[in-house]
Amino acid sequence: MAITGEYDVVVVGAGNAGMCAALAARENGARVLVLEAAPFDERGGNSRYTAGALRFVYNGVDDLLKLCDLSEQELATSDFGTYTQDKYYDDLGRLTDYKSNPDMAELLITKSQDTLLWMRGKGVRFAPMYSRQAFKHDGKFVFWGGLALEAWGGGPGLVEGLFTALEKNGIDVAYEARGEHLMDDDDGVHGVVANVEGKTTRIPAKAVVLACGGFEANAEMRTRYLGPGWDLAKVRGTRFNTGNGINMALEIGAMSYGNWSGCHAVGWDYNAPEFGDLAVGDNFQKHSYPFAIMVNATGERFCDEGADFRNYTYAKYGREILNQPHQFAWQIFDQQVVHLQRDEYRIRQVTKVTANTIEELADKMAEYAPVDKAAFLKTVAEYNAAVQRDIPYNPTVKDGRTTKGLAIDKTNWAMPLEKPPYEAYCTTCGVTFTFGGVRIDTDGQVLDVAQKPIPGLYAAGELVGGLFYHNYPGGTGLVSGSVFGKIAGTSAGKQIGRN
């Protein structure tokens, strides 16, 4: 679209955080323009590539009923459990080594349910995560790991719901519109200089919200900040998250903040493309490893696959895989556990081999990414012998079914590999988003290097630092984007009323 109107707030980025910011600013009376770097067909940022999981506080099924419809049969056959504020604080603190900014953590947790209720009021729909977060046990679907709901239709459904809300609320969206510089002076920020369909365009505004992602799609920045080898990682999501928003803010004196050498990185199919594929979405991930063993090129296990529910380990194990020789790992399953695999293991575009013996499996693995066969056979034999078979196996809880005596014991869900056919899936590292960014206050306003607010500049989503360090509880990314997007948009909209 040709940008001809006058706008109070310009939001840079059209993912979940940006669209929540735009809706909140419009709710407060602002005329809003959203700049989306992608063309129409790729719109929605990283949000569109996600599974749509949402980590929020709920104290029982009544809280879930406020957000989605559940049938009598679903209520009778499901144990949704609870996810209290205290549990959320515990999980976020434990996984970030208690480095998460306490003010940001408090906002995320205490505003999580209210923000989702606000989104539902805008037309976004939610549903239980039966296929990804529940196993049937004693006749009931038991939800585990603090996650009960997802956006209806996953990430694509969330994005479409938000774009529909933008349209209903009269919010303009410009595509192929990449923010490049902020228009600023001693009095603060007054708009954005953008490249819109190849043309440099100045867009005056009373406030700007930056919500255009981290630097995960920028190989140079990944290597500079995450370290050597990260240029070799695949990108799970959009190719447009190249750090522009962060650099725009730093150019005018914003404070860098957070875990700049850290990122959310997972096990990702070995032959997945360089960037995310919208036709496949999130299904290149391979997250059923707690029920498998993982081995590297030397045929050795290198992590405790059963250290915790996958929600609490998957975002850091991508780094572990990248650190292995040749940046790959194989996940090995037998028929005792394949029924626990998530749907992503059954896609057509999967790097998989199957065999009736472990020896034959190793030979077939060599066709893709070879493993030291003798060492691999030794690893499997030692693992099988170390499994504590007298401990009951239960995938819905941390069952304590461990191994004993290994260099790295598996602490839960240890199942010997002994029932063929065996399946092996080859994975590498897939980067989701980076943890470092700019610093904001509790109103979503960007702070300068003296920790003073920069007038007219707000931020939300991946480009905000200070919330995640080292690791991440699954489902927190979308909720943090929504919470801080709403806060930033509300603050920007209220600023307009004061001008």
Protein Blocks (a to p, Z undefined) as FASTA:
>chain_A
ZZfbdcfbdcedjbfklmmmmmmmmmnopacddddfbafklgoijmlmpgoiacdddfbj
klmmmmpccdfklmmmccebjadfklmmmmmmmmnoomacfklmmmmmmmmmmmmmmmmm
nopacdddfklmccceehiacdehhiabdcehijmlmmmmmmmmmmmnopacdehiacfb
dcddfkbcebdcddeehiacddddfbdcddebpaklpmklmmmmnoghjlmpccfbdfkl
golmmmmmmmnopacedjfkbccdddddfkbcfbdcfklmmmlpccklmmmccddfkopa
fbdfklpcfklmmmmmmmmmmmpghiiacddddfklmmmpcfklmcfbbcddddfbfklm
mmmmmmmmccdfklmmmmmmmmmmmpcfkbccdfkbcehpacehiabdcfbhpacdfbdc
ddddddddddfbdcbdcdddfkopacdfkopacehiacedjllghjbghiacehklmmmm
mmmmmmmmmmmmmmmmmZZ
